[in-house]
Amino acid sequence: QVQLVESGGGWVQPGGSLRLSCAASGSIFSMNIMGWYRQAPGKERELVASRSTLGTPEYADSVKDRFTISRDNAKNTVYLQMNSLQPADTAVYYCNLKYRGTSTAYWGQGTQVTVSS
């Protein structure tokens, strides 16, 4: 069993920054992909950014050059630094851990990010 615990959400004004953290615990294989998804009201959940244990990061076009995903593999923790936040970034952000080539995936409980003036 794998548990993902997110932190760092909140309210910020447009142009501001937030940093999300997600710590994974339990039985985790070292080669995995950790990432962040988000879901806004009335919309489908979408991938924001992901990064495999040894791979390069991948980003949604809407967040490129504004968000940065990083990992501390020793701590099984993934971070999402979000800069230049816009109202369109308002959503519940979910941490995800999965293994390439399998259907196995784990989700965090979600953390709310609200960008408004």
C-alpha positions in Angstrom: 0.0 0.0 0.0 1.2 3.5 -0.9 0.1 6.7 0.8 0.5 10.2 -0.7 0.2 13.2 1.5 0.1 16.7 -0.1 0.7 20.1 1.4 1.2 23.7 0.4 -2.0 24.7 -1.2 -3.9 27.9 -0.4 -4.9 31.3 -1.7 -2.7 33.6 -3.6 -3.2 36.7 -5.7 -2.6 36.7 -9.5 1.2 36.8 -10.2 2.0 35.1 -6.9 3.7 31.8 -6.1 3.0 28.7 -4.2 5.0 25.5 -3.6 3.2 22.1 -3.3 4.8 19.1 -1.7 3.8 15.4 -1.8 5.4 12.8 0.3 4.9 9.1 -0.6 5.2 6.3 2.0 4.7 2.6 2.0 5.9 -0.1 -0.4 7.3 2.0 -3.3 9.4 0.6 -6.1 12.4 2.9 -6.8 11.6 3.4 -10.5 8.4 5.3 -10.6 6.8 8.4 -12.0 5.5 11.1 -9.7 3.4 13.9 -10.9 0.8 16.5 -10.3 -2.7 16.7 -11.8 -5.4 19.3 -11.3 -9.1 19.4 -11.6 -11.1 22.7 -11.8 -14.9 22.8 -11.2 -16.8 21.4 -14.1 -13.6 20.2 -15.9 -11.8 16.9 -16.2 -8.7 16.1 -14.3 -5.6 17.1 -16.3 -1.9 16.4 -16.1 0.1 19.4 -14.9 3.6 18.0 -14.6 5.4 14.7 -14.1 8.9 13.4 -13.6 10.2 9.9 -13.4 12.9 8.8 -11.0 15.7 9.5 -13.4 14.0 11.2 -16.3 13.4 14.7 -17.5 10.3 16.5 -16.4 7.2 16.9 -18.6 4.8 19.8 -18.4 1.4 20.8 -19.7 1.7 23.6 -22.3 -0.4 25.9 -20.0 2.2 25.8 -17.2 5.5 25.6 -19.1 8.0 28.3 -18.0 5.9 29.0 -14.9 5.9 25.7 -13.0 8.8 23.6 -12.0 8.6 20.0 -10.8 11.4 18.5 -8.8 12.0 15.3 -6.8 13.9 14.1 -3.8 14.2 10.4 -4.5 15.7 9.6 -1.2 12.6 11.0 0.5 10.1 9.9 -2.1 8.9 13.4 -2.3 7.9 15.5 -5.3 7.5 19.3 -5.3 5.7 21.7 -7.6 6.9 25.3 -7.6 4.2 27.4 -9.1 5.1 31.0 -10.2 3.2 33.7 -12.0 -0.1 32.1 -10.9 -3.2 33.0 -12.8 -6.9 32.6 -12.0 -7.0 29.8 -14.6 -4.7 27.8 -12.3 -7.4 27.6 -9.7 -8.1 23.9 -9.0 -7.7 21.0 -6.7 -4.2 19.7 -7.2 -3.6 15.9 -6.8 -0.3 14.1 -6.4 0.1 10.9 -8.3 2.5 8.0 -8.3 2.5 5.4 -11.0 4.7 2.8 -12.6 5.5 2.8 -16.3 3.9 0.1 -18.3 1.4 -0.9 -15.6 -2.1 0.3 -14.5 -1.0 0.8 -11.0 -1.5 4.3 -9.8 -1.9 6.0 -6.4 -3.5 9.4 -5.6 -3.2 11.9 -2.8 -6.3 13.5 -1.2 -5.9 16.7 -3.1 -5.0 20.3 -2.1 -6.9 23.4 -3.1 -5.1 26.2 -5.0 -7.1 29.4 -5.4 -5.8 32.3 -7.4 -7.9 35.5 -7.2 -7.7 39.1 -6.3 
